[in-house]
Amino acid sequence: MALTPLNRRRLELFRANRRGYWSLRIFLVLFAASLAAEFIANDKPILFSQGGELHFPILFSYSEAELGGVLETEAEYRDPFVMALIEEDGWAIWPPLRFSHDTIDYSYEITPSPPDGTHILGTDGGATDVFAKLLYSFRLSVLFGLGLTAISSAIGVTVGALQGYFGGLVDLLGQRLVEIQTGLPILFVLIILASIVEPNVYWLLVILSLFSWMALVGVVRAEFLRARNFEFVRAAKALGVSDMTILRRHVLPNAMVATLTYLPFILNGSITSLTALDFLGFGLPLDSPSFGRLLSAAKANLHAPWLGISVFITLALLLTLLIFVGEGVRDALDPRRAMTQRGDDESTGDLVNLQTA
């Protein structure tokens, strides 16, 4: 689908913002690498052949008995006995780092251990690889943040749209609801709710969604209050178009410009909320890779500075990239910048035509 001249100009403005444009490219590369984490850091081979038959341990589970061993449980591929069974009549392709986020390296007697040739960022107190934890934590945090941002944006846009378009009693009750939600001590409520139910990704997503939708309500409400008095909206009402159709097809596109500028910042807040809850022990299960758990481990092992430094740099890099992307999107969608750019282009074109004449 071809871009409209306005959207093409916005895309050019975003590309002209080199900080935001390159931040987006770096973020996408890092996120793509985290999505392929099992192929980068894993305690299972990517692919192995035994007896002329190919096996994919990353996608399927194989017991040790299926490989010629004794146990009926899943094969422990780092065990020399299992590796001998595979190499006796086959071969294996391993990821660059033979440790997953929960793989315990029993060869280290003292943990946390500093960075070395085996663990490039060292190990934590549980003798697990820090780089693998950061890689898996990056993926989990971004995916969780994207899901929370999508749910929060849907609720916030819906509430703000209904308030701004219908006004009156709907707006009054909606504003009181937002004020009550804003006045609650959110962190304490989250801690209480997270301590009542057994924490998992889905429960935590629902709990955080209850309080994360308010960021967009004010912006969307103001846009709908302004747009509902436009001539084309009044004309649509006069023609008998339903309110829901006017909301969806005529007014919502005007509000989405302001909404899109907030999304990277909401994503940032979602990631930091998850990190804070995990750090306090009210977030994801203990076996989940998390920036908050790594920060907690760094706090408990101040004599191991590589823990705190590595997670701080990773988390700061992630949040900084998202902030720069958000600033680039905000500037690109700014109507004043778009009109200025359009005016400059037209002035340049007039000057060229004058010189040609």
Sequence and secondary structure as in RCSB ss.txt:
>XXXX:A:sequence
MALTPLNRRRLELFRANRRGYWSLRIFLVLFAASLAAEFIANDKPILFSQGGELHFPILFSYSEAELGGVLETEA
EYRDPFVMALIEEDGWAIWPPLRFSHDTIDYSYEITPSPPDGTHILGTDGGATDVFAKLLYSFRLSVLFGLGLTA
ISSAIGVTVGALQGYFGGLVDLLGQRLVEIQTGLPILFVLIILASIVEPNVYWLLVILSLFSWMALVGVVRAEFL
RARNFEFVRAAKALGVSDMTILRRHVLPNAMVATLTYLPFILNGSITSLTALDFLGFGLPLDSPSFGRLLSAAKA
NLHAPWLGISVFITLALLLTLLIFVGEGVRDALDPRRAMTQRGDDESTGDLVNLQTA
>XXXX:A:secstr
    HHHHHHHHHHHH HHHHHHHHHHHHHHHHHHTGGGTB SS SEEEETTEEE TTTS  BTGGGT S SSB 
 TTSHHHHHHHHHSEEEE  SB   TT B TT SSSS    SS TT B TTSBBHHHHHHHHHHHHHHHHHHHHH
HHHHHHHHHHHHHHHH HHHHHHHHHHHHHHHHS HHHHHHHHHHHS   HHHHHHHHHHHHGGGTHHHHHHHHH
HHTTSHHHHHHHHTT  HHHHIIIIIHHHHHHHHHHHHHHHHHHHHHHHHHHHHHT SS TTS  HHHHHHHHHH
 TT HHHHHHHHHHHHHHHHHHHHHHHHHHHHH HHHHHHHHHHHHHHHHHHHHHH 
